[in-house]
């Protein structure tokens, strides 16, 4: 993976590895979502000539946010 990511992206990707703590798991999920969004927006139009579906990405992120709220209520 390091072959395709610049140093900053690699460091961000590495932060997505989990420790097992719920708070850190959610931080990792959102870090990966943001990293995916950044890279997809860069690659989609320039390298594979497709339009990145930002609405789908926003809706998916909203699902994760709602799941996070639900898990907080279940404690």
Buried (B, 14 or more C-beta within 10 A) or exposed (E): EEEEBEEEBBEBBEEBEEEEEEEBBBBBBBBBBEBBBEBBEEEBEEEEEEEBEEEEBEEBBEEBBEEBEEEEEEE
